[in-house]
């Protein structure tokens, strides 16, 4: 049986039996997914479908909060680059981070925007879609 290995276009087969790369990249995607959840949807408001995360809370601190959220967003983009995403997808991810940072820096309106525009989750979804990984594949086995 051929092992699943990683190639630039996603998953492929390799008869060498090496699954190290696949496991490493899945672990990286799992970590990015956890970071995006913490930043965008960690806390739910009871009785509603609204969820927010650290990005919304950090955004309450003028300038510094939005800058911190942007740094986390750029970390996710850099990890996507290291995973081998093409330039057009990286540009879209940078656009998401820029939109979140620019609109998020507007007092009050920006804080509401952060609750609805979840740039970190969008960017992780771009990574998962590129490699054909479903979010349930990132959940640890129990």
N, C-alpha and C positions, 0 to 999 in steps of 0.2 A: 504494500500500500504506500502510495506517495504521500509525503508530508506536505502540509501547507506552509509555504514560505512567502516572503514578501518580495514584490518587485515594484518598479516605479508606477505601474498601472493598478496596483492593488494586490490581491492575493493570486498566487499561481501554484503550480506544483513543481516539486523538485525531488528527484529520487535520492539526493544525498542524505535525506533524513534530518537535516538541520532545521529545527523550528525555533531556534534562539531569536532570530530577528523578528519573527511573528509575535512571539511572547513579549519581547521588549517593546515593540511598537504598540501592542494592545495595552500593556501596562502604562505606557506614556499617554495613550488616548484615554484610558481610565482615569489617570491623574488629571488630565485637562478637563475631563467631564466633571470631576468632583470640584475643581477650582471654579468652573463656570457655574455650577449649581450654588456654591457658596456665595459667589459674587452676584448672582441674578435671582435665584429662587429659593433661598434657604429657609425663609420664614413665610408662612401662610397667615393671612388674616382670617380668623375664625368667622364662619358664616358667609364668606365670600370666596370667589375663585382667584382673588388677587394674591400674588406671591411677590416678595421682594428679597433682596439680599444685601450684602455688604456694600455693593456699588451704590445702591440707593441711600444707604445710611452715610457712607463716606461723602456722598455728594452734598450733604447738608453742611459740610465744612467748606467754606469758600476756597476756591483755587486748589488747595492742597488735596482735598478729597477727590475731585475730578482728575487731578494729576495722578493720584495713586491708582484710581480705576483704570486710567489709560495705560499705566505701566503694566498692570496685570494683563490688560488686553494685548499689549505689544509682546508680552511674554508668550501668550498663546499663539500669536502670529509667528513669532520666531520658532516656536516648536513645530508649527505647521511647515515652515520653511525647511526645517531640519528633517521632517518626515518626507519631504519631496513634493509638496503641493506645487502646482504650476503658478506662474506669475499672475495670471488673470484672477485666480482664486485668492491669492495673497493680497492683491490689490483690493478686491472686494472686502476682504477681512479688515484691511487697514481703513477702508472707507467706513465700515461699521464702527470701528474704534474712534475714528475722527468724529463721526456723527454723534456718538455717545458723549464724547468729551466736549465738543463745541456746544451742542444744544444743552447738555447737562450742566454747563457752567452758567447758564442763565438762571438767576435767582427765581425760586419757586416753580416756574414753568419747567426748568431743567430737572428739578426733583421729581415732579410728576412724570416727566418724560422717561426718567430712569426706571420708574416702576413698570412702564409698558414696553420700552425698547430694550430688549435684553441682548446686548451686543455680544457678550461672552458666550451665551448659549447659541446664538446664531453662528458664531465663528466655529465653535466646536462641531456644530451640525454640518458645516461646510466640510470640515475634515472627515467626519464620519461618512458623509455622502460620497466624497471623493474615493475613499477606500472601500465603499460598500459594506461598512460595518453598521449593524443595527445597534441602537442604544442598549438593548437587552443583552447583547453579547459582551458588554463591558461590565455587567454585574458579576461580582465574584461568585464562584460556585460554592454552594453550601452543602 
